[in-house]
Amino acid sequence: MSYALIDNASLTSIQRVMGKVVVKNPDTVNGDLMALENFLQAILFYDDLICIDNYKEEHQKDRKEYFDFIRFLSPKDFQLDPIDTKAQSEANTIRPEIRGGEFVDQDFRVLLDMLKMNMVCTWDLRTSVYYLTMKMLGQPNTPEFHKYSEISSAIFNELSDAGETFGRWSQDVRLISSDGTVHTQEEMQKAAEAKKRGLGGTTRSLDMFIASLNWLAYKAIYYSLAAKYFKADTFLHPIRHAYQIHWMRKTGAYGHDFTAKLVQSLAGNISTSVTEILDVGRSAAISVELPLFSAWLTAEAGDVKAVIKAALELKGTQTFTDIRGLLREIRIAYDENGLVEANKLVKNWQEQLVKASANLKHDYGLDTGQGVQGSFLIKVYNSLAAFKGLPQFPEFNFKIPLPEFIQNNTANNFSNLYKDVASELTSIERLGGMRDLMASAFIFDDKHYHIPPKTEEPKYRKYASDWKLPM
C-alpha cells in the first residue's frame, strides 16, 4: 500500500475552494486551486490518504466528517510529541538575516530563490521614523508581479494555520546595512521613541512575513519527520514543499548539488514527460507530467464542489489502478535494491511512465487557448541510510505504536514531493474561463479591505529620497 500524508493547511485550502471557509485575501485563490490539484493527485495516485488530527479542536469533528475518506491519526494515540519537539528544535536554529535589503541567510534566501520571489526591503518614512518595509520588485498590474503577490500571500496565509495548530511565531531577524552596520533592537527602539527620522525597526507586515516563514519551516520539518515515521509520502501545501526540499538538503539527506539539479532540471523539462533520474547517490527523482485534473473534473461535473467525489470514483478505474501499481513497483525497487540499483531498474519503466502520462493527457487534458495546461507529479526518493548518523533526524523508538494498517508496510525509503510553485500558478491562471469556474465557490470576506503588497521599481531600488532610504 502507498500512503500520502496530507497536512491540515492543504485541507483548509480545499475547504476554501469549496466555500466552506471564508477567504480573507483574494491573492490566495490560485494557491488554493493549486492545493486542490495536489490533493486530487494524492487521491488518484496513492492507495490511502492519512492526516494528523491536530486541527482546531472545535472543528475537528466537522473536518473528519467532510473528509471521511481520509484516515485521521491522533497525535496523542501515536505519541507524536517527540516529533513535534524535534521539529521545533530544528526550526529554532533558523536565524533570518536581512543584509542590504535582502534575505541572505541560508534558509530563507534559498527558499525565496526556489519560489522565484523578487523582493527588497527599504527604510520608508512613517510618523517621522524610518521603518524597514518589505516590497515586491517589479511593475504592479503585470502577470509576473501578480504571481509574486500570490506566493507572498500564500506565505502570509501560513499564520492563519498557526492560529489553529501549535507552533512557533518567532519574529527575530538580524538587520545589517549594505555598509556592514548592524542595527540593534535597543538602538532602533530609541529611534522609534525619539521620532527624529531615525531607523526605528521593522514594519508589522515584515514581522508577520518573518513569523510566517518560521512557522512554514517548522511545519515542513514536522511533517517530514512524521511522514518518515508513518512510512508515507508527504503531500503538503505547495509552499511548504519548497522549504522541505531545502531542509532535506540541509540535513545531508541529499547530495550537495541535488537541490539545484532538481530545480533546474525539472523546471527546464516542464514541457516533457520524460522521467528524470537526477542522482545515483543519496537521492533520486522521477517526474510524471499530468493534465490538470481539477480543471478536467470541474469541466465534466460543471461544478467544482463535485470534483472530490468524481476523483474518488475515477480512482477505481483500471487506468489509475495500473499507474498506482507502476509507481508502487518503483517504490519497492528503491526499498529492496537501494538507490543506485533502483535507478537502473526505473529506466526499464520509463517507457511505461511516458506512455501512461501521454494517455492521461489525451484522456483528461483540457484544451485552452494556450494549449493543454499541465502539472507534474515529482517524487524525490531518499535513502534511509542517508539519515542514519545525522543528529538532525531523531532515531524513533519503534515500540511507539504504529497504526495497525501501516504495521505491515515494509517501506524503507523516505519519499517526498516537489512542486514548481511559480510554474503551477501560471498554469492555473492560463485556464482562463475554466479557472473562473473552478473559483466559483469561493466566499470572500467583504468586511476587511485587502491591502496589496508594496512595490519597488527595480530602476529606483538604490535611489534615496526624503521618504525612502535604501538599506
C-alpha positions as CSV (number, residue, x, y, z in Angstrom):
1,M,0.0,0.0,0.0
2,S,1.1,3.6,-0.7
3,Y,0.2,6.3,1.7
4,A,0.1,10.1,1.2
5,L,0.4,12.3,4.3
6,I,-1.8,15.4,3.8
7,D,-1.3,18.4,6.1
8,N,-4.2,20.4,7.5
9,A,-3.2,23.6,5.6
10,S,-4.0,21.7,2.4
11,L,-7.4,20.7,3.7
12,T,-8.1,24.2,4.8
13,S,-7.3,25.3,1.2
14,I,-9.7,22.7,-0.2
15,Q,-12.4,23.9,2.1
16,R,-11.9,27.5,0.9
17,V,-12.2,26.3,-2.7
18,M,-15.5,24.6,-1.7
19,G,-16.9,27.7,0.0
20,K,-16.7,26.1,3.5
21,V,-14.1,28.6,4.8
22,V,-14.1,32.3,4.1
23,V,-11.3,33.8,2.0
24,K,-9.6,36.8,3.6
25,N,-7.2,37.6,0.8
26,P,-8.1,37.1,-2.9
27,D,-4.4,36.6,-3.8
28,T,-4.6,33.2,-2.1
29,V,-7.1,31.9,-4.6
30,N,-4.7,30.4,-7.2
31,G,-2.6,28.9,-4.4
32,D,-5.7,27.2,-3.1
33,L,-6.6,25.9,-6.5
34,M,-3.0,24.6,-6.8
35,A,-3.6,22.8,-3.4
36,L,-6.8,21.3,-4.8
37,E,-4.8,19.9,-7.8
38,N,-2.2,18.4,-5.5
39,F,-5.0,16.9,-3.3
40,L,-6.7,15.3,-6.4
41,Q,-3.3,13.9,-7.4
42,A,-2.9,12.3,-4.0
43,I,-6.3,10.7,-4.3
44,L,-5.7,9.3,-7.7
45,F,-2.1,8.2,-7.4
46,Y,-2.0,6.8,-3.8
47,D,-3.8,3.9,-2.2
48,D,-4.7,5.7,1.0
49,L,-4.6,9.2,2.5
50,I,-3.7,10.0,6.1
51,C,-3.7,13.2,8.1
52,I,-2.5,14.1,11.6
53,D,-5.6,15.2,13.6
54,N,-4.2,18.4,15.1
55,Y,-6.7,20.8,13.6
56,K,-8.5,23.4,15.8
57,E,-10.4,21.2,18.3
58,E,-13.8,22.8,17.8
59,H,-13.7,22.0,14.1
60,Q,-12.1,18.5,14.2
61,K,-15.3,16.6,14.1
62,D,-16.7,18.6,11.1
63,R,-13.4,18.2,9.2
64,K,-13.3,14.4,9.7
65,E,-16.9,14.1,8.5
66,Y,-16.2,16.3,5.4
67,F,-13.1,14.3,4.5
68,D,-14.5,10.9,5.6
69,F,-12.2,9.0,3.2
70,I,-9.0,10.2,4.9
71,R,-7.6,8.3,7.9
72,F,-7.1,10.8,10.7
73,L,-4.4,9.9,13.2
74,S,-4.4,11.4,16.7
75,P,-1.0,12.7,17.9
76,K,-1.9,11.5,21.4
77,D,-2.7,8.0,20.3
78,F,0.6,7.6,18.5
79,Q,2.8,9.7,20.8
80,L,4.0,12.3,18.3
81,D,5.2,14.8,20.9
82,P,8.9,13.8,20.4
83,I,8.5,14.6,16.7
84,D,6.9,18.0,17.5
85,T,9.6,18.8,19.9
86,K,12.3,17.9,17.4
87,A,10.7,20.0,14.7
88,Q,10.5,23.0,17.0
89,S,14.1,22.5,17.9
90,E,15.2,22.4,14.3
91,A,13.1,25.5,13.5
92,N,14.6,27.3,16.4
93,T,18.0,27.1,14.8
94,I,16.9,29.3,11.9
95,R,18.3,32.8,12.1
96,P,16.9,35.1,9.4
97,E,19.2,37.8,8.3
98,I,18.4,40.8,6.0
99,R,21.5,42.5,4.6
100,G,21.4,45.4,2.2
101,G,17.7,44.9,1.8
102,E,17.7,41.2,1.0
103,F,17.4,37.9,3.0
104,V,20.9,36.4,2.9
105,D,20.6,33.6,5.4
106,Q,21.0,30.0,4.1
107,D,17.3,29.1,4.9
108,F,15.1,31.9,3.7
109,R,17.3,33.1,0.9
110,V,17.3,29.6,-0.6
111,L,13.5,29.3,-0.2
112,L,12.8,32.7,-1.9
113,D,15.1,31.7,-4.7
114,M,13.3,28.4,-5.2
115,L,10.0,30.2,-5.2
116,K,11.4,32.8,-7.7
117,M,10.3,35.6,-5.4
118,N,11.9,39.0,-6.1
119,M,11.6,41.2,-3.1
120,V,13.6,44.0,-1.4
121,C,13.4,45.8,1.9
122,T,13.9,49.6,2.2
123,W,13.7,52.1,5.1
124,D,10.4,54.0,4.5
125,L,9.4,57.1,6.4
126,R,6.3,57.0,8.6
127,T,5.4,59.3,11.5
128,S,9.0,60.8,11.4
129,V,10.6,57.4,11.7
130,Y,12.1,55.1,9.0
131,Y,10.8,51.6,9.2
132,L,12.2,48.6,7.3
133,T,9.5,47.8,4.8
134,M,9.1,44.7,2.5
135,K,8.3,45.3,-1.1
136,M,7.9,43.3,-4.3
137,L,10.4,44.2,-7.1
138,G,8.6,44.9,-10.3
139,Q,5.8,46.7,-12.1
140,P,2.3,46.4,-10.5
141,N,-0.6,45.0,-12.6
142,T,1.7,42.7,-14.6
143,P,1.3,38.9,-14.7
144,E,4.8,38.4,-13.2
145,F,4.1,40.8,-10.3
146,H,0.7,39.2,-9.7
147,K,2.5,35.8,-9.3
148,Y,4.9,37.2,-6.7
149,S,1.9,38.6,-4.8
150,E,0.2,35.2,-4.8
151,I,3.3,33.5,-3.5
152,S,3.8,36.1,-0.7
153,S,0.1,35.8,0.2
154,A,0.4,32.1,0.4
155,I,3.3,32.5,2.8
156,F,1.4,35.1,4.9
157,N,-1.5,32.6,5.0
158,E,0.6,30.2,7.0
159,L,-0.2,32.2,10.1
160,S,-3.9,31.5,9.7
161,D,-2.9,27.9,10.2
162,A,-0.7,28.9,13.1
163,G,-3.8,30.0,15.0
164,E,-5.3,26.5,14.7
165,T,-2.3,24.3,15.5
166,F,0.6,24.5,17.9
167,G,3.9,26.1,16.8
168,R,6.3,29.0,16.9
169,W,5.8,32.6,16.0
170,S,9.4,34.0,16.1
171,Q,9.9,37.4,14.5
172,D,13.6,37.7,15.3
173,V,15.7,38.9,12.4
174,R,19.3,40.2,12.1
175,L,19.4,43.5,10.3
176,I,22.7,44.7,8.6
177,S,23.0,47.6,6.2
178,S,24.9,47.3,2.9
179,D,27.9,49.1,4.6
180,G,28.1,46.4,7.3
181,T,26.3,48.4,10.1
182,V,24.4,46.1,12.5
183,H,21.2,47.6,13.7
184,T,20.4,46.5,17.3
185,Q,16.9,46.3,18.7
186,E,17.9,48.7,21.5
187,E,19.1,51.4,19.1
188,M,16.0,51.1,16.9
189,Q,13.7,51.2,19.8
190,K,15.2,54.5,21.0
191,A,15.0,55.9,17.4
192,A,11.3,55.0,17.2
193,E,10.6,56.7,20.5
194,A,12.5,59.8,19.6
195,K,10.7,60.3,16.2
196,K,13.6,62.2,14.7
197,R,13.9,60.4,11.4
198,G,15.9,57.6,12.8
199,L,15.8,53.9,11.9
200,G,13.0,52.5,14.0
201,G,13.0,48.8,13.2
202,T,10.7,46.6,11.1
203,T,7.1,47.1,10.0
204,R,4.4,44.8,11.3
205,S,4.0,43.3,7.8
206,L,7.7,42.4,7.6
207,D,7.4,40.9,11.2
208,M,4.5,38.8,10.1
209,F,6.3,37.7,6.9
210,I,9.2,36.5,9.0
211,A,6.9,34.8,11.5
212,S,5.1,33.1,8.6
213,L,8.5,31.8,7.2
214,N,9.4,30.5,10.6
215,W,6.1,28.8,11.0
216,L,6.3,27.4,7.5
217,A,9.7,25.9,8.2
218,Y,8.5,24.3,11.5
219,K,5.5,22.7,9.8
220,A,7.6,21.4,6.9
221,I,10.1,19.8,9.2
222,Y,7.3,18.4,11.4
223,Y,5.5,16.7,8.6
224,S,8.8,15.4,7.1
225,L,9.6,13.6,10.4
226,A,6.1,12.4,10.8
227,A,6.0,11.0,7.3
228,K,9.2,9.1,7.8
229,Y,7.7,7.6,11.0
230,F,4.4,6.7,9.3
231,K,6.2,5.4,6.1
232,A,4.2,7.8,4.0
233,D,4.9,10.2,1.2
234,T,4.4,13.9,2.1
235,F,1.8,15.8,0.2
236,L,2.0,19.2,1.8
237,H,0.7,22.6,0.9
238,P,2.8,23.7,-2.1
239,I,4.7,26.5,-0.3
240,R,5.8,24.0,2.4
241,H,7.1,21.6,-0.2
242,A,9.6,24.2,-1.3
243,Y,11.1,24.6,2.2
244,Q,11.0,20.8,2.7
245,I,13.3,20.3,-0.3
246,H,15.8,22.8,1.1
247,W,15.7,21.4,4.6
248,M,16.3,17.8,3.3
249,R,19.4,19.1,1.6
250,K,20.5,20.9,4.7
251,T,20.3,17.7,6.8
252,G,22.6,15.9,4.4
253,A,19.9,13.7,3.0
254,Y,20.6,15.0,-0.5
255,G,23.9,15.3,-2.3
256,H,25.4,18.8,-2.1
257,D,24.1,19.9,-5.5
258,F,20.9,17.7,-5.7
259,T,18.5,20.6,-4.9
260,A,20.0,22.8,-7.6
261,K,19.8,19.9,-10.1
262,L,16.3,19.1,-9.1
263,V,15.0,22.7,-9.6
264,Q,16.9,23.4,-12.8
265,S,16.3,20.1,-14.5
266,L,12.7,19.6,-13.7
267,A,11.8,23.2,-14.3
268,G,13.7,23.1,-17.6
269,N,11.8,20.0,-18.7
270,I,8.4,21.2,-17.7
271,S,7.0,20.6,-21.2
272,T,8.3,17.0,-21.4
273,S,7.1,13.7,-20.0
274,V,10.4,12.1,-19.6
275,T,11.4,10.5,-16.3
276,E,14.4,12.2,-14.8
277,I,17.0,10.3,-12.8
278,L,18.9,13.1,-11.1
279,D,21.3,11.4,-8.8
280,V,22.7,8.0,-8.1
281,G,24.0,8.6,-4.6
282,R,21.7,9.5,-1.7
283,S,18.7,10.7,-3.7
284,A,16.8,10.3,-6.9
285,A,13.7,11.8,-8.5
286,I,11.1,10.8,-11.1
287,S,8.8,13.2,-12.9
288,V,5.5,12.3,-14.5
289,E,3.7,15.0,-16.5
290,L,-0.1,15.1,-15.8
291,P,-3.1,17.1,-17.0
292,L,-4.7,19.4,-14.5
293,F,-7.3,17.0,-13.2
294,S,-9.0,19.8,-11.1
295,A,-9.8,21.6,-14.4
296,W,-11.0,18.5,-16.3
297,L,-13.1,17.2,-13.4
298,T,-14.7,20.7,-13.0
299,A,-15.5,20.8,-16.7
300,E,-17.0,17.3,-16.6
301,A,-19.0,17.9,-13.5
302,G,-19.9,21.5,-14.2
303,D,-19.3,22.3,-10.5
304,V,-16.1,22.5,-8.6
305,K,-17.8,21.2,-5.5
306,A,-18.3,17.8,-7.2
307,V,-14.6,17.2,-8.1
308,I,-13.5,15.3,-5.0
309,K,-16.4,12.8,-5.3
310,A,-15.6,12.5,-9.0
311,A,-11.9,11.9,-8.3
312,L,-12.7,9.1,-5.8
313,E,-14.8,7.4,-8.5
314,L,-12.1,7.9,-11.1
315,K,-9.5,6.4,-8.7
316,G,-11.1,2.9,-9.1
317,T,-10.8,2.8,-12.8
318,Q,-8.3,0.5,-14.4
319,T,-6.1,3.3,-15.8
320,F,-5.4,4.7,-12.3
321,T,-5.1,1.3,-10.7
322,D,-2.4,0.4,-13.2
323,I,-0.5,3.7,-12.7
324,R,-0.6,3.3,-8.9
325,G,0.8,-0.2,-9.4
326,L,3.6,1.1,-11.5
327,L,4.5,3.8,-9.0
328,R,4.3,1.1,-6.3
329,E,6.8,-1.1,-8.2
330,I,9.2,1.8,-8.4
331,R,8.9,2.4,-4.7
332,I,9.5,-1.3,-3.9
333,A,12.6,-1.2,-6.2
334,Y,14.1,1.6,-4.1
335,D,13.2,-0.2,-0.9
336,E,14.7,-3.5,-1.9
337,N,17.6,-2.6,-4.1
338,G,18.8,0.8,-2.9
339,L,19.1,3.9,-4.9
340,V,21.9,3.0,-7.3
341,E,20.4,-0.3,-8.4
342,A,16.8,1.1,-8.4
343,N,17.8,3.9,-10.7
344,K,18.9,1.3,-13.3
345,L,15.6,-0.6,-12.8
346,V,13.5,2.5,-13.1
347,K,14.8,3.2,-16.6
348,N,13.1,0.0,-17.6
349,W,9.7,1.5,-16.5
350,Q,10.4,4.8,-18.2
351,E,8.6,3.9,-21.3
352,Q,5.6,2.8,-19.4
353,L,5.5,6.1,-17.4
354,V,5.8,8.2,-20.6
355,K,3.0,6.2,-22.2
356,A,0.8,6.5,-19.1
357,S,1.5,10.2,-19.0
358,A,0.6,10.7,-22.7
359,N,-2.6,8.6,-22.2
360,L,-3.7,10.7,-19.2
361,K,-3.1,14.0,-21.1
362,H,-5.1,12.6,-24.1
363,D,-8.0,11.4,-22.0
364,Y,-8.2,14.1,-19.3
365,G,-6.4,17.1,-20.8
366,L,-8.4,20.3,-21.1
367,D,-7.6,22.3,-24.2
368,T,-7.4,26.0,-23.7
369,G,-6.4,29.0,-25.9
370,Q,-2.8,28.4,-24.7
371,G,-2.8,24.7,-25.2
372,V,-3.3,21.9,-22.7
373,Q,-2.2,23.1,-19.3
374,G,-0.3,20.5,-17.2
375,S,1.0,19.7,-13.8
376,F,3.8,17.4,-12.5
377,L,3.9,14.7,-10.0
378,I,7.6,14.9,-9.0
379,K,8.7,12.3,-6.4
380,V,12.0,12.5,-4.7
381,Y,13.4,9.3,-3.1
382,N,15.9,9.4,-0.3
383,S,18.0,6.5,1.0
384,L,17.2,5.6,4.6
385,A,21.0,5.1,5.1
386,A,21.5,8.8,4.3
387,F,19.5,9.7,7.5
388,K,21.4,7.4,9.9
389,G,24.0,9.2,11.9
390,L,22.6,12.6,11.2
391,P,21.8,14.4,14.5
392,Q,19.1,16.4,12.8
393,F,16.9,13.2,12.5
394,P,15.7,11.6,15.7
395,E,16.0,7.9,16.0
396,F,12.5,6.7,16.5
397,N,11.7,4.2,19.2
398,F,9.6,1.8,17.1
399,K,7.9,0.5,20.2
400,I,5.8,3.6,19.8
401,P,2.5,2.3,18.4
402,L,2.1,2.5,14.6
403,P,-1.4,2.5,13.1
404,E,-2.4,-1.1,12.5
405,F,-2.9,-0.5,8.8
406,I,0.7,0.7,8.5
407,Q,2.4,-2.0,10.6
408,N,2.8,-4.4,7.6
409,N,4.2,-1.6,5.4
410,T,7.9,-2.6,4.7
411,A,8.9,0.7,3.0
412,N,12.4,1.7,3.9
413,N,12.9,4.8,1.8
414,F,11.5,8.3,2.5
415,S,9.8,10.0,-0.4
416,N,8.6,13.5,-0.7
417,L,7.0,15.7,-3.4
418,Y,8.4,18.7,-5.2
419,K,6.3,21.3,-6.9
420,D,7.5,24.3,-9.0
421,V,5.1,26.7,-7.4
422,A,5.6,29.6,-9.8
423,S,5.1,27.4,-12.9
424,E,2.0,25.7,-11.5
425,L,0.4,29.1,-10.6
426,T,1.0,30.2,-14.2
427,S,-0.7,27.0,-15.5
428,I,-3.8,27.7,-13.4
429,E,-4.0,31.3,-14.4
430,R,-3.8,30.3,-18.1
431,L,-7.0,28.3,-17.7
432,G,-9.0,31.5,-18.3
433,G,-12.7,30.9,-18.1
434,M,-12.3,27.4,-16.7
435,R,-10.2,28.9,-13.9
436,D,-13.1,31.2,-13.1
437,L,-15.5,28.2,-12.9
438,M,-13.0,26.4,-10.6
439,A,-13.0,29.5,-8.4
440,S,-16.8,30.0,-8.4
441,A,-17.5,28.6,-4.9
442,F,-15.1,30.9,-3.0
443,I,-16.7,33.1,-0.4
444,F,-14.8,36.3,0.2
445,D,-14.6,38.4,3.4
446,D,-16.1,41.7,2.4
447,K,-15.7,43.2,5.9
448,H,-11.9,43.6,5.7
449,Y,-10.1,45.6,3.0
450,H,-7.2,43.7,1.4
451,I,-4.1,45.8,1.2
452,P,-1.9,44.8,-1.8
453,P,1.9,44.4,-1.3
454,K,4.1,47.5,-1.6
455,T,6.1,47.7,-4.7
456,E,9.5,49.0,-5.8
457,E,10.5,49.5,-9.4
458,P,13.9,47.9,-10.0
459,K,15.4,51.0,-11.5
460,Y,14.7,53.0,-8.3
461,R,15.9,50.4,-5.9
462,K,19.2,52.1,-5.0
463,Y,17.8,55.7,-5.0
464,A,17.3,57.6,-1.8
465,S,14.7,60.3,-1.2
466,D,13.2,62.1,1.7
467,W,10.7,59.3,2.3
468,K,12.8,56.3,1.4
469,L,16.3,55.1,2.1
470,P,17.9,52.0,0.6
471,M,19.2,49.6,3.3
